[in-house]
Amino acid sequence: MSIALGAERLRPLAAAAALLACACPRGEPAPGGPHVLIESAGKTHVVLVEVADDDAKRQRGLMFRHELADGRGMIFVFDGESEHSFWMKDTLIPLDMIFIDSQGRVTGIVARAEPLTLEPRNGGPSRYVLEVPGGWAAKHGVKAGDKVRIEGLPRRPGS
């Protein structure tokens, strides 16, 4: 076997390794789909998100889910900035709720919200609320005042 043939065999493996290296572990934007980038303590954390941008989607949220993978979440998009309250009725897993204002700043965090409760939770005036697995915000050092960028949101009719 020649070295050139060996290199040919390694080329697909090298391409796969390059793709894995670009899978956002260092804070690069995720390819194709909505994502949230949070700048905290000199690092950028990427969360791939589902979008809840109408009443029906916001009401259902992450109800009935048995798991939410690390680096995944749901972004709730509201028409204006206000005090938005959330509950955990029919939500089976603990979640962190990260409240974000119109300027892209974290206004507050509700950590490890208890599942299956009707207790209202609020993190301050917000236009967006990011739900991630419980404990995610503390694990990544996310705190009030951190800068947030939301990319890849679908355009809503009339906007």
C-alpha positions in Angstrom: 0.0 0.0 0.0 1.4 3.4 -0.9 1.3 6.4 1.3 -0.9 8.2 -1.1 -3.5 5.4 -0.8 -3.2 5.6 3.0 -3.9 9.3 2.8 -6.9 8.7 0.6 -8.3 6.4 3.2 -7.7 9.0 6.0 -9.3 11.9 4.1 -12.9 10.9 5.0 -11.9 10.5 8.7 -10.1 13.9 8.6 -13.2 15.5 7.1 -15.4 14.0 9.8 -13.0 15.2 12.5 -13.1 18.7 11.1 -16.9 18.7 11.2 -16.9 17.5 14.8 -14.4 20.2 15.7 -16.8 22.8 14.3 -19.8 21.5 16.3 -19.8 24.7 18.4 -17.9 23.6 21.5 -15.9 26.8 21.5 -18.9 29.1 21.0 -19.1 29.3 17.3 -22.7 29.8 15.9 -24.5 26.6 15.1 -25.0 26.0 11.4 -28.5 26.2 10.1 -31.2 26.8 12.8 -31.9 29.3 15.5 -29.4 29.6 18.3 -28.6 31.8 21.3 -25.1 33.0 22.1 -24.5 34.1 25.7 -21.2 35.9 26.5 -20.3 35.2 30.1 -17.0 35.5 31.9 -15.0 35.8 28.7 -16.6 32.7 27.1 -19.4 32.4 24.5 -21.9 29.6 25.1 -24.2 28.4 22.3 -27.7 27.0 22.8 -29.6 25.5 19.8 -33.2 26.5 20.3 -36.7 25.7 19.4 -38.7 28.9 18.9 -42.0 29.7 20.8 -43.2 32.9 19.1 -47.0 32.6 19.3 -49.5 32.1 22.1 -50.0 28.4 21.4 -46.3 27.6 21.3 -45.6 29.7 24.4 -48.3 28.0 26.3 -47.1 24.5 25.5 -43.4 25.3 25.9 -41.4 22.3 27.0 -44.3 20.4 28.6 -44.3 16.6 28.6 -40.6 16.4 27.7 -38.7 13.7 29.5 -35.3 15.2 28.8 -33.6 18.3 27.3 -30.0 17.8 26.1 -27.2 20.0 27.2 -26.8 22.8 24.7 -30.4 22.7 23.7 -33.3 24.9 24.8 -36.4 26.9 23.8 -36.5 30.6 23.2 -39.8 32.4 24.0 -40.2 35.5 21.9 -42.7 38.2 22.9 -43.9 41.2 21.0 -42.7 43.6 23.7 -40.7 43.9 26.8 -42.7 43.2 30.0 -42.8 41.1 33.2 -43.4 37.6 31.8 -44.3 34.9 34.3 -43.8 31.2 33.7 -45.1 28.1 35.5 -44.1 24.4 35.3 -47.5 22.7 34.9 -47.0 19.5 33.0 -43.3 20.2 32.6 -41.5 17.0 33.7 -37.9 18.2 34.0 -36.3 21.0 36.0 -35.4 24.0 33.9 -33.4 27.2 34.1 -35.2 30.2 32.8 -33.0 33.0 31.5 -34.8 36.3 31.1 -33.4 38.6 28.4 -34.3 42.3 27.6 -34.7 44.0 24.3 -31.1 45.1 24.4 -29.8 41.6 24.7 -28.9 41.6 28.4 -29.8 38.9 31.0 -32.2 40.5 33.5 -32.6 37.5 35.7 -32.4 33.8 36.1 -34.8 31.3 37.7 -32.6 28.3 38.5 -33.8 24.7 38.5 -37.5 25.6 38.4 -39.4 22.8 40.1 -41.4 20.6 37.7 -45.1 20.1 37.9 -45.9 23.2 39.8 -48.2 26.2 39.2 -45.9 28.7 41.1 -45.4 31.8 38.9 -41.7 32.6 38.2 -40.3 35.8 36.8 -36.8 37.1 36.2 -37.5 40.8 35.5 -38.5 42.8 32.5 -37.9 40.7 29.4 -38.6 40.4 25.7 -37.2 36.9 25.5 -37.0 34.0 27.9 -34.5 31.1 27.3 -35.3 27.8 28.9 -32.4 25.3 29.2 -31.8 22.2 31.3 -31.8 22.8 35.1 -28.4 23.8 36.3 -27.1 24.9 32.9 -26.8 28.6 33.8 -24.7 27.9 37.0 -22.6 25.3 35.1 -21.7 27.9 32.5 -21.5 30.9 34.9 -24.4 32.8 33.3 -25.5 35.7 35.4 -27.6 38.9 35.2 -26.0 41.5 33.0 -24.4 39.0 30.6 -24.8 39.8 26.9 -27.0 37.7 24.6 -27.3 37.4 20.9 -30.1 35.5 19.2 -29.6 34.4 15.6 -31.6 32.6 13.0 -35.1 33.4 14.3 -37.7 32.8 11.6 -39.4 36.0 10.3 -42.9 36.3 11.5 -45.6 37.5 9.1 -46.0 41.2 9.3 -42.6 41.8 10.8 
